[in-house]
Amino acid sequence: MNRHLCKTARKLAIVMACVLVSLGLSACSKDAASGYLPDEGATWGDLCREMDKSWFESQPDEVQATFDALTLGEVPPKEVDEEVHTIHASTPVIEVEQDEQKNTIFAKDHGWLTGEGLEREMVELGLLLDEQEGSVDYQVLVACEELAPQAAVVVALSDAETGEYLAVKMLDTSIEQMEQLDGSFDGLTSGHEYQVQAISLLTPPDGYTSDGALYAAESVTAK
């Protein structure tokens, strides 16, 4: 990684850390009227159609096609960039931190947007979870320092025991350095385990390509 990429990575890490410390978690979420129990091999496209069909159908054809190709419960692969001789890991680097006093869990993933001149810009996805009494607060952050890619972001809550998806929130936005999606999954059973997943598909600016979806997930337990 050259000096520019190292500098970019450090800046993004600092910005995300500052935001995580300074921003509170608001209590708003969009829950489906009923849950969705996926069949084996069901995709993110299937989930989005079931939970918010109008949002999914408003996405560009290439975004819909990518969601349709990504299986629920599996880590999306990163692509091989032959031009810069870089192999991106098939499993993203996900860091998990937990504060026992604050019951806070943080997971993240990163990827790259590569330009025609082989210039690369790092993009990051952060997932912050806070276990509450009968609920879980969430905050999803998508960061890109210089470029302004379009991002389709989905955050989903599922029952860890049954695999049923109980609530999904979706966002379609242009990233201006950093965008956030926050809210709360309410009405949860105390002491029960759930899984929260966040996935983001990027539509890069002209002249750039993305190496794949950003993905972070972690299990949580309502108090």
Secondary structure by P-SEA (a helix, b strand, c coil): ccaaaaaaaaaaaaaaaaaaacbbbbbbbbbccccccccccccaaaaaaaccaaaaaaccaaaaaaaaaccccccbbbbbbcccccccccccbbbbbbcccccbbbbbcbbbbbccccbbbbbbbbbbbbbcccbbbbbbbbbbccbbbbbbbbbbbbccccccccbbbbbbcccccbbbbbbbbccccccbbbbbbbbbbbbccccccccbbbbbbbccccc
